[in-house]
Amino acid sequence: MPRAFSSGKDVRLTASMADSIAELKKQLEEQEEINVTCQRWFFSGKLLTDKTRLQDAKIQKDFVVQVIVNMNPPVIAN
């Protein structure tokens, strides 16, 4: 449903309005092999949290969501 841009690439994902960003991150990981921890999703200039649902952010079919990919995520020490 929404289109995600990653490194200038146009990627289309299948989604319902009830899907969360976390679910879509997993879908993008499966489709493009981009780890979910490396993805930051933005819509209308705002960072989308994992719990945000498409309906909450008013993201509709064919709207563009920007995905920033950090290929070197920070290492969390235990």
LUMROKOL-211960 format. One record per residue (C-alpha): residue number from 1; residue in one letter; x, z, y. Coordinates in Angstrom, 1 decimal, always signed. Each point is the difference from the previous one (the first is absolute). Layout:
// residues N
<atom resi="NUM" resn="A" c1="X" c3="Z" c2="Y"/>
...
// end
This chain:
// residues 78
<atom resi="1" resn="M" c1="+0.0" c3="+0.0" c2="+0.0"/>
<atom resi="2" resn="P" c1="+2.4" c3="+1.0" c2="+2.8"/>
<atom resi="3" resn="R" c1="+3.2" c3="-2.0" c2="+0.5"/>
<atom resi="4" resn="A" c1="+3.3" c3="+1.9" c2="+0.1"/>
<atom resi="5" resn="F" c1="+3.1" c3="-1.3" c2="+1.6"/>
<atom resi="6" resn="S" c1="+3.3" c3="+1.0" c2="-1.4"/>
<atom resi="7" resn="S" c1="+3.2" c3="-1.5" c2="+1.3"/>
<atom resi="8" resn="G" c1="-2.1" c3="-2.8" c2="+1.5"/>
<atom resi="9" resn="K" c1="-1.6" c3="-0.9" c2="-3.3"/>
<atom resi="10" resn="D" c1="-3.8" c3="-0.3" c2="-0.1"/>
<atom resi="11" resn="V" c1="-1.4" c3="+1.9" c2="-3.0"/>
<atom resi="12" resn="R" c1="-3.7" c3="+0.3" c2="-0.9"/>
<atom resi="13" resn="L" c1="-1.3" c3="+3.1" c2="-1.8"/>
<atom resi="14" resn="T" c1="-3.3" c3="+0.4" c2="-1.8"/>
<atom resi="15" resn="A" c1="-1.7" c3="+3.1" c2="+1.3"/>
<atom resi="16" resn="S" c1="-3.3" c3="+1.7" c2="+0.7"/>
<atom resi="17" resn="M" c1="-0.9" c3="+1.9" c2="+3.2"/>
<atom resi="18" resn="A" c1="+0.2" c3="+3.2" c2="-1.9"/>
<atom resi="19" resn="D" c1="+3.7" c3="-0.5" c2="-1.1"/>
<atom resi="20" resn="S" c1="+2.6" c3="+2.3" c2="+1.5"/>
<atom resi="21" resn="I" c1="+3.3" c3="-1.1" c2="+1.4"/>
<atom resi="22" resn="A" c1="+1.8" c3="+1.8" c2="-2.9"/>
<atom resi="23" resn="E" c1="-1.9" c3="-2.3" c2="-2.4"/>
<atom resi="24" resn="L" c1="+0.9" c3="-3.1" c2="+1.9"/>
<atom resi="25" resn="K" c1="+3.7" c3="+1.1" c2="+0.2"/>
<atom resi="26" resn="K" c1="-0.1" c3="+0.2" c2="-3.8"/>
<atom resi="27" resn="Q" c1="-1.5" c3="-3.5" c2="-0.2"/>
<atom resi="28" resn="L" c1="+2.6" c3="-1.4" c2="+2.3"/>
<atom resi="29" resn="E" c1="+2.7" c3="+1.7" c2="-2.1"/>
<atom resi="30" resn="E" c1="-1.3" c3="-1.7" c2="-3.2"/>
<atom resi="31" resn="Q" c1="-0.4" c3="-3.4" c2="+1.7"/>
<atom resi="32" resn="E" c1="+3.2" c3="-0.1" c2="+2.1"/>
<atom resi="33" resn="E" c1="+2.2" c3="+2.7" c2="-1.6"/>
<atom resi="34" resn="I" c1="+0.3" c3="+2.0" c2="+3.2"/>
<atom resi="35" resn="N" c1="+0.1" c3="+3.7" c2="-0.8"/>
<atom resi="36" resn="V" c1="-2.8" c3="+2.0" c2="+1.6"/>
<atom resi="37" resn="T" c1="+2.5" c3="+2.4" c2="+1.6"/>
<atom resi="38" resn="C" c1="+1.5" c3="-2.9" c2="+1.9"/>
<atom resi="39" resn="Q" c1="-3.4" c3="-1.2" c2="+1.5"/>
<atom resi="40" resn="R" c1="-1.4" c3="+1.0" c2="+3.4"/>
<atom resi="41" resn="W" c1="-3.4" c3="-1.5" c2="+0.8"/>
<atom resi="42" resn="F" c1="-1.2" c3="-0.6" c2="+3.6"/>
<atom resi="43" resn="F" c1="-3.3" c3="-1.4" c2="+1.3"/>
<atom resi="44" resn="S" c1="-0.8" c3="-0.5" c2="+3.7"/>
<atom resi="45" resn="G" c1="+3.2" c3="+1.8" c2="+1.0"/>
<atom resi="46" resn="K" c1="-0.7" c3="+3.1" c2="-2.0"/>
<atom resi="47" resn="L" c1="+1.8" c3="+1.4" c2="-3.1"/>
<atom resi="48" resn="L" c1="-2.4" c3="+0.2" c2="-3.0"/>
<atom resi="49" resn="T" c1="+0.3" c3="+3.0" c2="-2.2"/>
<atom resi="50" resn="D" c1="-0.3" c3="-0.2" c2="-3.8"/>
<atom resi="51" resn="K" c1="-3.4" c3="+1.7" c2="+0.1"/>
<atom resi="52" resn="T" c1="-1.5" c3="-2.4" c2="+2.6"/>
<atom resi="53" resn="R" c1="-2.6" c3="-2.3" c2="-1.5"/>
<atom resi="54" resn="L" c1="-0.6" c3="-3.6" c2="+1.2"/>
<atom resi="55" resn="Q" c1="-3.5" c3="+1.0" c2="+1.2"/>
<atom resi="56" resn="D" c1="+1.4" c3="+2.9" c2="+2.1"/>
<atom resi="57" resn="A" c1="+2.5" c3="-2.3" c2="+1.8"/>
<atom resi="58" resn="K" c1="-2.7" c3="-2.7" c2="+0.4"/>
<atom resi="59" resn="I" c1="+2.3" c3="-2.5" c2="-1.8"/>
<atom resi="60" resn="Q" c1="-2.2" c3="-2.9" c2="-1.2"/>
<atom resi="61" resn="K" c1="+0.5" c3="-3.1" c2="-2.0"/>
<atom resi="62" resn="D" c1="+2.8" c3="-2.3" c2="+1.2"/>
<atom resi="63" resn="F" c1="+1.3" c3="+2.6" c2="+2.5"/>
<atom resi="64" resn="V" c1="+3.8" c3="+0.2" c2="+0.2"/>
<atom resi="65" resn="V" c1="+1.7" c3="+3.3" c2="-0.8"/>
<atom resi="66" resn="Q" c1="+3.7" c3="+0.2" c2="+0.8"/>
<atom resi="67" resn="V" c1="+2.3" c3="+1.5" c2="-2.7"/>
<atom resi="68" resn="I" c1="+3.4" c3="+1.2" c2="+1.0"/>
<atom resi="69" resn="V" c1="+2.4" c3="+0.1" c2="-3.0"/>
<atom resi="70" resn="N" c1="+2.9" c3="+2.4" c2="+0.1"/>
<atom resi="71" resn="M" c1="+2.4" c3="-1.2" c2="-2.7"/>
<atom resi="72" resn="N" c1="+2.1" c3="+3.2" c2="+0.3"/>
<atom resi="73" resn="P" c1="-2.4" c3="+2.9" c2="+0.0"/>
<atom resi="74" resn="P" c1="+1.4" c3="+3.5" c2="+0.7"/>
<atom resi="75" resn="V" c1="+1.2" c3="+2.0" c2="-2.9"/>
<atom resi="76" resn="I" c1="-1.7" c3="+3.3" c2="-0.4"/>
<atom resi="77" resn="A" c1="+2.3" c3="+2.7" c2="-1.3"/>
<atom resi="78" resn="N" c1="-1.4" c3="+2.7" c2="-2.3"/>
// end
